[in-house]
Amino acid sequence: MSKYLKPAALLTVGCLISAPALADDFGLGRPALPDEIAAWDLDVRPDGTGLPVGSGDALTGEAVFADKCASCHGDFAEGVGNWPKLAGGEDTLADPDPVKTVGSYWPYLSTTWDYINRSMPFGDAQSLEADEVYAITAYILYSNFLVDDDFVLSNETFLDVEMPNADGFIVDDRAETEYPHWTGEPCMQDCKGTVEITMRARVLDVTPQSEEEAATTAEPSETAPETAEQEVEQAVAEEAAAPDPELVAKGEKVFRKCKACHQVGDKAKNRVGPHLNGVVGRAAGSVDGFRYSSALETRAEEGLVWTPEELSAFLASPKSYMKGTKMSFNGLRKDADLEAINAYLATFGE
């Protein structure tokens, strides 16, 4: 933005203020003063040019984010309603419906800092102090597992942060490679031989599925016990092992507090946190492709297994149970909620 603002000779303010006529103009306004230009010259470049002196860490940013940002972007930067998600989306850019966040998509940290500083909070832009902007940015990085919670983001450490998608953009060369193909007389009729409907959207806000994908269904299993006695034994065993449906239903409601960061069920993927399919009874830190905190990796090396008892202890107070965990959730305080979410998670196998 500032590249259009910096030349003072091109700026005028107060069109109703008279001034001597200048050559080749209408004689309106006057050149902008240095202080007036500085008030608009807020941009921050990818190399850190334009950053003010200041600093902030993720723990400080968590409190500021909760106060200034969470109403739109969620407590964990997961987004609320149609407001943008700022965390998650790892490895989704090649998907039909990619999740573009600060961690998965934005190539430069300066874009994050500059936008927060210039335009946020919504409705109260430019009300944040520089230290608050640093702290909020640090918390967003932490929510994307790009820094630890004790990392201090400042004008001096700004370039220490590596953005995952920094090399995911290319130079816009369309003027040389594509524009020549768009010259000449446009086609106005019979431009396409045939028109076919190849996909249909089932709802209005998703990428449509192909007819073949939508029609694909799993074939029911035809396996059965060999004898009537085995069939009875299997039924009794399944009934004994089946969790209480009411408890599972309650656990599903409790899991709403977790689903911003974790997925379960078919096609569950790692997001801000790992998927939780098969978590009950699983060795800690064993989900492929997920980057765990050093604190959890240490416990995993010590042989931690997520038994219902260990899960309950962790979910009751994650930060007390495991100092240094990246999990920002404050915890479940009711024993009934802990029992219910264990029952719910136990219904999802690997």
C-alpha positions in Angstrom: 0.0 0.0 0.0 2.7 2.5 1.0 4.4 2.3 -2.4 1.5 4.3 -3.7 1.6 6.7 -0.7 5.3 7.5 -0.2 5.9 10.0 -2.9 4.8 13.2 -1.2 4.4 15.1 -4.5 1.6 12.7 -5.5 -0.4 13.2 -2.3 -2.8 16.0 -1.5 -5.0 16.4 1.5 -8.0 18.5 2.2 -9.4 19.2 -1.3 -11.3 22.2 0.1 -8.1 23.9 1.2 -7.0 26.4 -1.4 -3.4 26.5 -2.6 -1.5 28.2 -5.4 -2.1 26.6 -8.7 0.6 24.1 -9.6 1.7 23.3 -13.1 -0.4 20.6 -14.9 -3.0 20.2 -12.1 -6.2 21.7 -10.9 -4.7 23.8 -8.1 -6.6 21.8 -5.4 -5.2 20.6 -2.0 -1.5 20.6 -1.0 1.4 18.1 -0.7 1.0 15.8 2.2 3.2 16.5 5.2 5.7 13.9 6.4 3.7 13.2 9.5 0.6 12.7 7.4 2.4 10.2 5.2 3.8 8.4 8.2 0.3 7.9 9.6 -0.6 5.9 6.5 2.7 4.3 5.9 2.1 1.2 8.1 3.1 -1.6 5.8 5.5 -4.3 6.8 7.6 -6.1 4.2 8.5 -9.8 4.1 12.1 -9.0 5.2 10.8 -7.2 8.3 11.2 -3.7 7.0 8.6 -1.5 8.7 8.3 -3.5 11.9 8.2 -1.3 15.1 10.3 -2.2 18.1 8.3 -4.5 20.4 7.8 -8.1 21.5 5.2 -10.7 22.7 4.9 -14.4 23.4 2.2 -16.9 22.9 1.1 -17.1 26.5 0.5 -13.4 26.6 -1.1 -13.5 23.2 -3.6 -16.2 24.3 -5.1 -13.7 26.8 -5.2 -10.9 24.3 -6.5 -13.1 21.6 -9.3 -14.3 23.9 -10.3 -10.7 24.6 -9.9 -9.2 21.2 -10.2 -11.9 18.6 -11.9 -15.1 19.9 -15.4 -13.9 19.3 -14.8 -14.2 15.5 -11.9 -16.6 15.2 -12.5 -19.0 18.2 -10.5 -19.6 21.3 -8.0 -21.8 19.4 -8.0 -19.7 16.2 -10.3 -22.4 14.6 -12.8 -19.9 13.3 -16.4 -19.2 14.3 -19.2 -19.7 11.8 -18.0 -18.1 8.5 -15.2 -16.1 10.1 -11.8 -17.2 8.9 -9.9 -20.1 10.4 -6.4 -19.0 11.4 -5.0 -22.4 12.4 -5.0 -25.9 11.0 -5.3 -27.0 7.4 -2.0 -28.7 7.2 -1.5 -30.7 4.0 -5.0 -29.7 2.6 -3.9 -27.3 -0.2 -4.2 -30.1 -2.8 -7.6 -31.2 -1.5 -10.8 -30.2 -3.4 -11.8 -28.0 -0.5 -8.5 -26.7 1.0 -8.3 -25.0 4.4 -6.2 -21.9 4.0 -4.8 -20.6 7.2 -1.8 -18.7 8.5 -0.1 -22.1 9.0 -1.1 -23.9 5.9 -1.2 -21.2 3.3 0.2 -17.7 4.1 3.8 -17.5 2.8 5.0 -14.5 4.8 4.6 -13.8 8.5 4.7 -10.1 7.6 1.2 -10.5 6.0 -0.2 -11.7 9.4 1.5 -8.9 11.4 0.6 -6.2 8.9 -3.0 -7.2 8.6 -3.6 -7.5 12.4 -1.8 -4.2 13.0 -3.6 -2.4 10.2 -7.2 -3.8 10.3 -7.9 -5.7 13.5 -9.9 -6.0 15.7 -12.9 -5.8 13.5 -14.6 -2.5 14.1 -11.7 -1.1 16.2 -8.8 -1.2 13.7 -5.4 0.2 14.8 -6.3 0.1 18.5 -3.7 -2.5 19.3 -0.3 -1.6 20.7 2.7 -3.1 18.9 3.4 -5.5 21.8 -0.1 -6.8 21.6 0.2 -7.4 17.8 3.4 -9.3 18.4 1.7 -11.4 21.1 -1.4 -12.2 19.0 0.8 -13.1 16.1 2.9 -15.4 18.4 -0.3 -17.1 19.6 -1.5 -17.7 16.1 1.9 -19.3 15.2 1.7 -21.4 18.4 -1.8 -22.5 17.4 -0.3 -23.7 14.2 2.5 -25.6 16.0 5.1 -23.3 14.4 6.6 -22.1 17.6 6.7 -23.1 21.3 4.7 -21.3 23.8 7.8 -19.6 25.3 9.0 -18.2 21.9 9.2 -14.4 22.0 8.3 -12.8 18.7 9.9 -9.4 18.2 11.3 -7.2 15.5 14.6 -9.0 16.2 13.3 -12.6 16.0 10.7 -12.1 13.3 12.7 -13.7 10.6 13.5 -16.7 12.7 10.0 -18.1 12.0 9.8 -20.4 9.0 6.4 -20.4 7.3 5.5 -23.9 5.8 4.2 -22.5 2.6 6.9 -19.9 1.9 7.9 -21.7 -1.3 4.3 -22.5 -2.4 3.9 -19.4 -4.6 5.2 -18.6 -8.0 5.9 -15.3 -9.8 2.8 -14.0 -11.7 4.0 -14.2 -15.3 0.6 -14.2 -16.9 1.4 -11.0 -18.9 4.0 -12.9 -20.7 2.6 -16.4 -20.8 -1.2 -16.0 -21.0 -2.2 -12.6 -22.1 -1.1 -13.2 -25.7 -3.6 -16.0 -26.0 -6.4 -13.7 -25.0 -5.9 -11.2 -27.8 -7.9 -11.1 -31.0 -11.6 -11.3 -31.7 -13.6 -13.1 -29.0 -15.8 -16.1 -29.9 -19.4 -15.1 -29.5 -21.4 -18.3 -30.6 -20.9 -22.0 -31.0 -17.6 -21.7 -29.1 -17.9 -25.1 -27.4 -18.9 -28.3 -29.2 -20.8 -30.0 -26.4 -21.8 -29.0 -22.9 -22.1 -31.8 -20.2 -23.0 -31.7 -16.6 -20.3 -33.7 -14.9 -20.8 -32.7 -11.2 -23.6 -31.7 -9.0 -23.3 -29.9 -5.6 -25.3 -31.6 -2.8 -25.2 -28.4 -0.7 -24.3 -24.8 -1.7 -21.1 -24.3 0.1 -18.9 -27.2 -0.9 -17.0 -28.4 -3.9 -19.4 -30.7 -5.8 -18.7 -34.5 -6.0 -18.7 -36.4 -9.2 -21.7 -38.7 -9.8 -19.4 -41.7 -9.5 -18.0 -40.5 -6.1 -21.5 -39.7 -4.8 -22.9 -43.1 -5.8 -20.1 -45.2 -4.2 -21.3 -47.1 -1.2 -19.7 -49.8 0.9 -20.9 -53.4 0.4 -22.4 -55.0 3.5 -20.3 -57.8 5.0 -21.7 -61.3 4.4 -19.5 -63.1 7.0 -21.4 -64.8 9.8 -20.6 -67.2 12.7 -20.2 -70.8 11.7 -22.7 -72.2 14.2 -25.8 -71.0 16.1 -23.8 -71.4 19.4 -21.0 -69.1 18.1 -23.6 -66.6 17.0 -25.2 -66.5 20.5 -21.7 -66.2 22.1 -20.8 -63.4 19.8 -24.0 -61.5 20.5 -23.5 -61.8 24.2 -19.9 -60.6 24.0 -20.8 -57.6 21.8 -23.6 -56.6 24.2 -21.3 -56.8 27.2 -18.6 -54.8 25.4 -21.0 -52.2 23.9 -20.8 -48.8 25.7 -23.8 -47.2 27.3 -25.6 -45.4 24.4 -26.7 -42.6 26.6 -23.2 -42.1 27.9 -21.8 -42.1 24.3 -24.4 -39.6 23.3 -23.4 -37.3 26.2 -19.7 -37.8 25.2 -20.5 -36.7 21.7 -21.8 -33.4 23.1 -18.8 -33.0 25.3 -16.6 -33.6 22.2 -17.9 -30.4 20.7 -15.4 -28.6 22.8 -12.6 -30.6 21.1 -13.7 -30.9 17.4 -12.2 -27.5 16.5 -8.8 -29.2 16.8 -9.5 -32.9 16.5 -11.3 -35.2 14.2 -12.8 -38.7 14.6 -14.6 -41.1 12.3 -14.3 -41.9 8.7 -11.7 -39.9 6.8 -10.5 -38.2 10.0 -7.3 -36.2 9.5 -4.8 -34.5 11.7 -5.7 -30.8 12.2 -4.4 -28.5 14.9 -4.3 -31.7 17.0 -4.0 -35.3 15.9 -7.0 -37.4 14.9 -8.4 -39.4 17.8 -9.5 -42.6 16.1 -8.3 -45.5 18.3 -6.9 -43.1 20.9 -8.2 -45.1 23.9 -5.5 -47.7 24.6 -3.1 -46.2 22.0 0.6 -45.4 22.7 1.1 -41.7 23.1 2.7 -39.8 20.3 2.1 -42.5 17.7 -0.1 -40.9 15.1 1.8 -40.8 11.8 2.5 -37.4 10.3 1.6 -35.3 13.3 4.2 -33.1 15.0 3.9 -33.5 18.7 5.3 -31.2 21.4 8.6 -32.1 22.9 6.9 -32.7 26.2 4.6 -35.3 24.8 7.4 -37.0 22.9 9.3 -37.3 26.1 6.3 -39.0 27.8 5.9 -41.2 24.8 9.5 -42.4 25.1 8.8 -43.2 28.7 5.9 -45.5 27.6 2.8 -43.4 28.1 -0.3 -45.2 26.9 -3.7 -43.4 26.7 -5.7 -45.6 29.0 -9.1 -44.2 30.1 -7.4 -43.2 33.4 -4.5 -41.4 31.7 -6.9 -39.7 29.2 -9.1 -38.5 32.1 -6.1 -37.1 34.0 -4.8 -35.3 30.9 -8.2 -33.9 29.8 -9.0 -32.7 33.3 -6.1 -30.2 33.2 -3.7 -30.6 30.2 -1.2 -28.0 31.3 -1.0 -29.4 34.8 -0.7 -33.0 33.6 1.9 -32.3 31.0 3.9 -29.1 31.4 4.9 -27.8 27.9 2.0 -29.4 26.1 0.8 -27.5 23.0 -2.8 -28.2 23.8 -4.4 -24.9 24.7 -7.7 -26.4 26.1 -8.2 -25.5 29.8 -9.7 -28.9 30.7 -12.9 -30.7 31.6 -13.8 -30.1 35.3 -16.6 -32.7 35.7 -15.9 -36.4 36.3 -19.1 -37.2 34.4 -17.8 -35.3 31.3 -14.5 -37.2 31.5 -16.3 -40.6 31.7 -18.6 -39.6 28.8 -15.9 -38.5 26.4 -13.9 -41.7 27.2 -16.9 -43.7 26.2 -17.4 -41.7 23.1 -13.8 -41.9 21.9 -13.8 -45.7 22.6 -16.3 -46.1 19.8 -13.8 -45.1 17.2 -11.2 -47.6 16.2 -8.1 -47.0 14.1 
